[in-house]
C-alpha cells in the first residue's frame, strides 16, 4: 500500500466536517447569507486527538459568505468546542431552535446535559454566543 491509500484521522475528521457544512449550505443556501462576520471556531475531538477549524468569511453586502475548513486548532478562534468524536457528531444531529440546541426535544436536552456535565466544552460560549449560533447553524443537519 502506498502512502496515498492511508487516510489519517485528522484528514477523515476534516473531510467529515467539511462534508457536513457543504451539505447543509447546499440544502439550505440561505444559511450562507447569514454569515456576516469574519470569525473562526475550532472543533477538537479529544478521543482522537485531532482538531479542525471552521473559518467563516462574510460575503459582500447581501452576498453569501464562504466557509473554509482546515486541519488544526486556530489559537485565535472565537470559540473552541472540545468533546469526544461522538459528542461532536451528536451536536450536528441536534435539532435547533433559534440556532441553539432545542431543549424541547430529547436530543436537545441530551446535548445541554452533556454541556452541563462538561462532556462537551465550549470555550468562549458566553462572550461569543453569535459565533456559537452561526456554528450550530452550519453544522446542524436539521
C-alpha positions, 0 to 999 in steps of 0.5 A: 500500500502506498502512502496515498491509500492511508487516510489519517484521522485528522484528514477523515475528521476534516473531510467529515466536517467539511462534508457536513457544512457543504451539505447543509449550505447546499440544502439550505443556501440561505444559511450562507447569507447569514454569515456576516462576520469574519470569525473562526471556531475550532472543533477538537475531538479529544478521543482522537486527538485531532482538531479542525477549524471552521473559518467563516468569511462574510460575503459582500453586502447581501452576498453569501459568505464562504466557509473554509475548513482546515486541519488544526486548532486556530489559537485565535478562534472565537470559540473552541468546542472540545468533546469526544468524536461522538459528542461532536457528531451528536451536536450536528444531529441536534435539532435547533431552535433559534440556532441553539440546541432545542431543549424541547426535544430529547436530543436537545436536552441530551446535548445541554446535559452533556454541556452541563456535565462538561462532556462537551466544552465550549470555550468562549460560549458566553462572550461569543454566543453569535459565533456559537449560533452561526456554528450550530447553524452550519453544522446542524443537519436539521 
